[in-house]
Amino acid sequence: MKKQFAILGLLVATADTSALADGYVTFSTAPLAHAVWDEFTTPGLGVLPAANSVDATFLWAPLGTTDPLPDVGGVPTNGVTSVPVGWSAITVMLSSGWTAAMNGSTPAVLTLANSTGIINYGHFPLAGTSGGTAYEFVTIGWNASAGTSPASVADLGWSNPFDYTTGVGLMDPVGETEFNQDGMDPFGIAPVPEPATLALAGLGALSLLLFRRRK
């Protein structure tokens, strides 16, 4: 299922981009199973997510943009009992060169509707990008039970940053490459320690809001 995913003041520009000039991507890890898993039900266990328990999207930026998300145990949120930062780090990214994925004017947010941990959103024009251009991507995921406020749940995970070259059209094999084929490592959704969750109170000042609508 796709969700509406809006961040006040930060996504307005991306939603107004003409799709005719956009580069194409395939937001998918199929057929790779266990690309995203649940580490919040039993911290550190790394179990496959139950149906509809994990939401995912990705952020993109020009090559060389600083990624403030830390590695955890060598690989971002891979097999860990907790992550050291909360949604405030995502907010920092969105205000320093990173953009949330938009399918035209629709946020590219997916609920993993199976128990295999596969991302399979599909092929679409990524608003704000140009075809045949390499960008830096980071996939993020969170506990889908968050409803309209994922920051309140604080179960969060992210992939390693990886380079992705967009396609120039629907039939361009470059933009039809799955994320795992372009270097995205599997990752888990893990709890944020209590001291970090206290920092979430400052998110309102940064105008962070996510809301969901089933389609």
Contacts in CASP RR format, 6 or more apart in sequence:
PFRMAT RR
TARGET T0000
AUTHOR 0000-0000-0000
METHOD contacts of the structure
MODEL  1
MKKQFAILGLLVATADTSALADGYVTFSTAPLAHAVWDEFTTPGLGVLPA
ANSVDATFLWAPLGTTDPLPDVGGVPTNGVTSVPVGWSAITVMLSSGWTA
AMNGSTPAVLTLANSTGIINYGHFPLAGTSGGTAYEFVTIGWNASAGTSP
ASVADLGWSNPFDYTTGVGLMDPVGETEFNQDGMDPFGIAPVPEPATLAL
AGLGALSLLLFRRRK
1 52 0 8 1.000
1 110 0 8 1.000
1 111 0 8 1.000
1 113 0 8 1.000
1 214 0 8 1.000
1 215 0 8 1.000
2 106 0 8 1.000
2 107 0 8 1.000
2 108 0 8 1.000
2 109 0 8 1.000
2 110 0 8 1.000
2 111 0 8 1.000
2 121 0 8 1.000
2 215 0 8 1.000
3 55 0 8 1.000
3 107 0 8 1.000
3 109 0 8 1.000
3 110 0 8 1.000
3 111 0 8 1.000
3 211 0 8 1.000
3 212 0 8 1.000
3 213 0 8 1.000
3 214 0 8 1.000
4 106 0 8 1.000
4 107 0 8 1.000
4 109 0 8 1.000
4 211 0 8 1.000
4 212 0 8 1.000
4 213 0 8 1.000
5 11 0 8 1.000
5 57 0 8 1.000
5 100 0 8 1.000
5 107 0 8 1.000
5 108 0 8 1.000
5 109 0 8 1.000
5 210 0 8 1.000
5 211 0 8 1.000
5 212 0 8 1.000
6 107 0 8 1.000
6 209 0 8 1.000
6 210 0 8 1.000
6 211 0 8 1.000
7 94 0 8 1.000
7 100 0 8 1.000
7 207 0 8 1.000
7 208 0 8 1.000
7 209 0 8 1.000
7 210 0 8 1.000
8 207 0 8 1.000
8 208 0 8 1.000
8 209 0 8 1.000
9 207 0 8 1.000
10 94 0 8 1.000
10 95 0 8 1.000
10 100 0 8 1.000
10 207 0 8 1.000
11 99 0 8 1.000
11 100 0 8 1.000
11 102 0 8 1.000
11 107 0 8 1.000
14 99 0 8 1.000
14 100 0 8 1.000
14 102 0 8 1.000
14 127 0 8 1.000
14 128 0 8 1.000
15 102 0 8 1.000
15 104 0 8 1.000
15 105 0 8 1.000
15 127 0 8 1.000
16 105 0 8 1.000
17 102 0 8 1.000
17 104 0 8 1.000
17 127 0 8 1.000
17 128 0 8 1.000
19 104 0 8 1.000
19 125 0 8 1.000
19 127 0 8 1.000
21 128 0 8 1.000
21 130 0 8 1.000
21 131 0 8 1.000
22 104 0 8 1.000
22 125 0 8 1.000
22 126 0 8 1.000
22 127 0 8 1.000
22 128 0 8 1.000
22 129 0 8 1.000
22 130 0 8 1.000
22 131 0 8 1.000
22 166 0 8 1.000
23 125 0 8 1.000
23 126 0 8 1.000
23 129 0 8 1.000
23 130 0 8 1.000
23 131 0 8 1.000
23 132 0 8 1.000
23 133 0 8 1.000
23 166 0 8 1.000
23 167 0 8 1.000
23 168 0 8 1.000
23 169 0 8 1.000
23 175 0 8 1.000
24 123 0 8 1.000
24 124 0 8 1.000
24 125 0 8 1.000
24 126 0 8 1.000
24 131 0 8 1.000
24 166 0 8 1.000
24 167 0 8 1.000
24 168 0 8 1.000
24 169 0 8 1.000
24 170 0 8 1.000
24 172 0 8 1.000
24 175 0 8 1.000
24 176 0 8 1.000
25 101 0 8 1.000
25 123 0 8 1.000
25 124 0 8 1.000
25 126 0 8 1.000
25 129 0 8 1.000
25 164 0 8 1.000
25 166 0 8 1.000
25 167 0 8 1.000
25 175 0 8 1.000
26 122 0 8 1.000
26 123 0 8 1.000
26 175 0 8 1.000
26 176 0 8 1.000
26 177 0 8 1.000
26 178 0 8 1.000
26 179 0 8 1.000
27 58 0 8 1.000
27 101 0 8 1.000
27 108 0 8 1.000
27 110 0 8 1.000
27 119 0 8 1.000
27 121 0 8 1.000
27 122 0 8 1.000
27 124 0 8 1.000
27 179 0 8 1.000
28 118 0 8 1.000
28 119 0 8 1.000
28 120 0 8 1.000
28 121 0 8 1.000
28 122 0 8 1.000
28 123 0 8 1.000
28 178 0 8 1.000
28 179 0 8 1.000
29 35 0 8 1.000
29 36 0 8 1.000
29 117 0 8 1.000
29 118 0 8 1.000
29 119 0 8 1.000
29 120 0 8 1.000
29 178 0 8 1.000
29 179 0 8 1.000
29 180 0 8 1.000
29 184 0 8 1.000
30 118 0 8 1.000
30 119 0 8 1.000
30 120 0 8 1.000
30 178 0 8 1.000
31 118 0 8 1.000
32 118 0 8 1.000
32 178 0 8 1.000
32 180 0 8 1.000
32 186 0 8 1.000
33 48 0 8 1.000
33 116 0 8 1.000
33 117 0 8 1.000
33 118 0 8 1.000
34 48 0 8 1.000
34 116 0 8 1.000
34 117 0 8 1.000
34 186 0 8 1.000
35 117 0 8 1.000
35 118 0 8 1.000
35 119 0 8 1.000
35 179 0 8 1.000
35 180 0 8 1.000
35 184 0 8 1.000
35 186 0 8 1.000
35 187 0 8 1.000
36 49 0 8 1.000
36 54 0 8 1.000
36 56 0 8 1.000
36 112 0 8 1.000
36 117 0 8 1.000
36 119 0 8 1.000
36 139 0 8 1.000
36 141 0 8 1.000
36 186 0 8 1.000
36 187 0 8 1.000
36 188 0 8 1.000
36 189 0 8 1.000
37 46 0 8 1.000
37 47 0 8 1.000
37 48 0 8 1.000
37 49 0 8 1.000
37 117 0 8 1.000
37 186 0 8 1.000
37 187 0 8 1.000
37 188 0 8 1.000
37 189 0 8 1.000
38 46 0 8 1.000
38 47 0 8 1.000
38 48 0 8 1.000
38 49 0 8 1.000
38 50 0 8 1.000
38 53 0 8 1.000
38 54 0 8 1.000
38 188 0 8 1.000
38 189 0 8 1.000
39 45 0 8 1.000
39 46 0 8 1.000
39 47 0 8 1.000
39 77 0 8 1.000
39 79 0 8 1.000
39 80 0 8 1.000
39 81 0 8 1.000
39 188 0 8 1.000
39 189 0 8 1.000
39 190 0 8 1.000
39 191 0 8 1.000
40 143 0 8 1.000
40 155 0 8 1.000
40 189 0 8 1.000
40 190 0 8 1.000
40 191 0 8 1.000
41 47 0 8 1.000
41 53 0 8 1.000
43 81 0 8 1.000
43 82 0 8 1.000
43 190 0 8 1.000
43 191 0 8 1.000
44 79 0 8 1.000
44 80 0 8 1.000
44 81 0 8 1.000
44 190 0 8 1.000
46 79 0 8 1.000
46 188 0 8 1.000
48 115 0 8 1.000
48 116 0 8 1.000
48 117 0 8 1.000
49 112 0 8 1.000
49 115 0 8 1.000
49 117 0 8 1.000
49 189 0 8 1.000
50 115 0 8 1.000
51 112 0 8 1.000
51 113 0 8 1.000
51 114 0 8 1.000
51 115 0 8 1.000
52 111 0 8 1.000
52 112 0 8 1.000
52 113 0 8 1.000
52 144 0 8 1.000
53 112 0 8 1.000
53 143 0 8 1.000
53 144 0 8 1.000
53 145 0 8 1.000
54 111 0 8 1.000
54 112 0 8 1.000
54 117 0 8 1.000
54 141 0 8 1.000
54 142 0 8 1.000
54 143 0 8 1.000
54 144 0 8 1.000
54 189 0 8 1.000
55 109 0 8 1.000
55 110 0 8 1.000
55 111 0 8 1.000
55 112 0 8 1.000
55 141 0 8 1.000
55 142 0 8 1.000
55 143 0 8 1.000
55 144 0 8 1.000
55 146 0 8 1.000
55 150 0 8 1.000
55 212 0 8 1.000
56 109 0 8 1.000
56 110 0 8 1.000
56 111 0 8 1.000
56 112 0 8 1.000
56 119 0 8 1.000
56 139 0 8 1.000
56 140 0 8 1.000
56 141 0 8 1.000
56 142 0 8 1.000
57 100 0 8 1.000
57 101 0 8 1.000
57 107 0 8 1.000
57 108 0 8 1.000
57 109 0 8 1.000
57 110 0 8 1.000
57 139 0 8 1.000
57 140 0 8 1.000
57 141 0 8 1.000
58 101 0 8 1.000
58 108 0 8 1.000
58 137 0 8 1.000
58 138 0 8 1.000
58 139 0 8 1.000
58 140 0 8 1.000
58 179 0 8 1.000
59 90 0 8 1.000
59 93 0 8 1.000
59 94 0 8 1.000
59 98 0 8 1.000
59 99 0 8 1.000
59 100 0 8 1.000
59 101 0 8 1.000
59 137 0 8 1.000
59 138 0 8 1.000
59 140 0 8 1.000
60 98 0 8 1.000
60 99 0 8 1.000
60 101 0 8 1.000
60 126 0 8 1.000
60 129 0 8 1.000
60 135 0 8 1.000
60 136 0 8 1.000
60 137 0 8 1.000
60 138 0 8 1.000
60 164 0 8 1.000
61 93 0 8 1.000
61 97 0 8 1.000
61 98 0 8 1.000
61 99 0 8 1.000
61 135 0 8 1.000
61 136 0 8 1.000
62 97 0 8 1.000
62 135 0 8 1.000
62 136 0 8 1.000
63 134 0 8 1.000
63 135 0 8 1.000
63 136 0 8 1.000
63 163 0 8 1.000
64 136 0 8 1.000
65 96 0 8 1.000
65 97 0 8 1.000
65 98 0 8 1.000
65 136 0 8 1.000
66 96 0 8 1.000
67 93 0 8 1.000
67 136 0 8 1.000
67 138 0 8 1.000
67 161 0 8 1.000
68 89 0 8 1.000
68 92 0 8 1.000
68 93 0 8 1.000
68 96 0 8 1.000
69 76 0 8 1.000
69 85 0 8 1.000
69 89 0 8 1.000
69 93 0 8 1.000
69 138 0 8 1.000
69 158 0 8 1.000
70 76 0 8 1.000
70 84 0 8 1.000
70 85 0 8 1.000
71 160 0 8 1.000
72 78 0 8 1.000
72 80 0 8 1.000
72 83 0 8 1.000
72 84 0 8 1.000
72 190 0 8 1.000
73 80 0 8 1.000
75 160 0 8 1.000
75 185 0 8 1.000
75 187 0 8 1.000
76 157 0 8 1.000
76 158 0 8 1.000
76 159 0 8 1.000
76 160 0 8 1.000
76 185 0 8 1.000
76 187 0 8 1.000
77 83 0 8 1.000
77 156 0 8 1.000
77 157 0 8 1.000
77 158 0 8 1.000
77 187 0 8 1.000
77 188 0 8 1.000
77 189 0 8 1.000
77 190 0 8 1.000
78 185 0 8 1.000
78 186 0 8 1.000
78 187 0 8 1.000
78 188 0 8 1.000
79 188 0 8 1.000
79 190 0 8 1.000
80 188 0 8 1.000
80 190 0 8 1.000
81 190 0 8 1.000
81 191 0 8 1.000
82 190 0 8 1.000
82 191 0 8 1.000
82 192 0 8 1.000
82 193 0 8 1.000
83 156 0 8 1.000
83 157 0 8 1.000
83 190 0 8 1.000
83 191 0 8 1.000
83 192 0 8 1.000
84 192 0 8 1.000
84 193 0 8 1.000
84 196 0 8 1.000
85 156 0 8 1.000
85 192 0 8 1.000
85 196 0 8 1.000
86 151 0 8 1.000
86 154 0 8 1.000
86 156 0 8 1.000
86 192 0 8 1.000
86 196 0 8 1.000
86 197 0 8 1.000
86 199 0 8 1.000
86 200 0 8 1.000
87 150 0 8 1.000
87 151 0 8 1.000
87 154 0 8 1.000
87 156 0 8 1.000
87 200 0 8 1.000
87 203 0 8 1.000
87 208 0 8 1.000
88 199 0 8 1.000
88 200 0 8 1.000
88 202 0 8 1.000
88 203 0 8 1.000
88 206 0 8 1.000
90 140 0 8 1.000
90 156 0 8 1.000
90 208 0 8 1.000
91 203 0 8 1.000
91 206 0 8 1.000
91 208 0 8 1.000
93 138 0 8 1.000
94 100 0 8 1.000
94 208 0 8 1.000
95 206 0 8 1.000
98 138 0 8 1.000
99 128 0 8 1.000
100 107 0 8 1.000
101 107 0 8 1.000
101 108 0 8 1.000
101 126 0 8 1.000
102 108 0 8 1.000
102 126 0 8 1.000
102 127 0 8 1.000
102 128 0 8 1.000
103 124 0 8 1.000
103 125 0 8 1.000
103 126 0 8 1.000
103 127 0 8 1.000
104 124 0 8 1.000
104 125 0 8 1.000
104 127 0 8 1.000
105 127 0 8 1.000
108 121 0 8 1.000
108 124 0 8 1.000
108 126 0 8 1.000
109 212 0 8 1.000
110 119 0 8 1.000
110 120 0 8 1.000
110 121 0 8 1.000
111 144 0 8 1.000
112 118 0 8 1.000
112 119 0 8 1.000
119 139 0 8 1.000
119 179 0 8 1.000
123 170 0 8 1.000
123 175 0 8 1.000
123 176 0 8 1.000
125 169 0 8 1.000
126 166 0 8 1.000
129 135 0 8 1.000
129 166 0 8 1.000
130 166 0 8 1.000
131 166 0 8 1.000
131 167 0 8 1.000
131 168 0 8 1.000
131 169 0 8 1.000
132 165 0 8 1.000
132 166 0 8 1.000
132 167 0 8 1.000
132 168 0 8 1.000
132 172 0 8 1.000
132 174 0 8 1.000
133 165 0 8 1.000
133 166 0 8 1.000
134 163 0 8 1.000
134 164 0 8 1.000
134 165 0 8 1.000
134 166 0 8 1.000
135 163 0 8 1.000
135 164 0 8 1.000
135 165 0 8 1.000
135 166 0 8 1.000
136 161 0 8 1.000
136 162 0 8 1.000
136 163 0 8 1.000
136 164 0 8 1.000
137 161 0 8 1.000
137 162 0 8 1.000
137 163 0 8 1.000
137 164 0 8 1.000
137 179 0 8 1.000
137 182 0 8 1.000
137 184 0 8 1.000
138 158 0 8 1.000
138 159 0 8 1.000
138 160 0 8 1.000
138 161 0 8 1.000
138 162 0 8 1.000
139 158 0 8 1.000
139 159 0 8 1.000
139 179 0 8 1.000
139 184 0 8 1.000
139 187 0 8 1.000
140 156 0 8 1.000
140 157 0 8 1.000
140 158 0 8 1.000
140 159 0 8 1.000
141 156 0 8 1.000
141 157 0 8 1.000
141 158 0 8 1.000
141 188 0 8 1.000
141 189 0 8 1.000
142 150 0 8 1.000
142 153 0 8 1.000
142 155 0 8 1.000
142 156 0 8 1.000
142 157 0 8 1.000
142 189 0 8 1.000
143 150 0 8 1.000
143 153 0 8 1.000
143 155 0 8 1.000
143 156 0 8 1.000
143 189 0 8 1.000
145 153 0 8 1.000
146 152 0 8 1.000
146 153 0 8 1.000
146 155 0 8 1.000
146 210 0 8 1.000
147 212 0 8 1.000
148 209 0 8 1.000
148 210 0 8 1.000
148 211 0 8 1.000
148 212 0 8 1.000
149 209 0 8 1.000
149 210 0 8 1.000
150 156 0 8 1.000
150 210 0 8 1.000
151 200 0 8 1.000
151 203 0 8 1.000
151 208 0 8 1.000
151 210 0 8 1.000
152 200 0 8 1.000
154 191 0 8 1.000
154 192 0 8 1.000
154 196 0 8 1.000
154 197 0 8 1.000
154 200 0 8 1.000
155 189 0 8 1.000
155 190 0 8 1.000
155 191 0 8 1.000
155 192 0 8 1.000
156 189 0 8 1.000
156 190 0 8 1.000
156 192 0 8 1.000
157 187 0 8 1.000
157 188 0 8 1.000
157 189 0 8 1.000
157 190 0 8 1.000
158 187 0 8 1.000
159 179 0 8 1.000
159 184 0 8 1.000
159 185 0 8 1.000
159 186 0 8 1.000
159 187 0 8 1.000
160 183 0 8 1.000
160 184 0 8 1.000
160 185 0 8 1.000
160 187 0 8 1.000
162 179 0 8 1.000
162 182 0 8 1.000
162 183 0 8 1.000
162 184 0 8 1.000
162 185 0 8 1.000
163 182 0 8 1.000
163 183 0 8 1.000
164 177 0 8 1.000
164 179 0 8 1.000
164 182 0 8 1.000
165 174 0 8 1.000
165 175 0 8 1.000
165 177 0 8 1.000
165 182 0 8 1.000
166 174 0 8 1.000
166 175 0 8 1.000
167 174 0 8 1.000
167 175 0 8 1.000
167 176 0 8 1.000
168 174 0 8 1.000
169 175 0 8 1.000
180 186 0 8 1.000
END
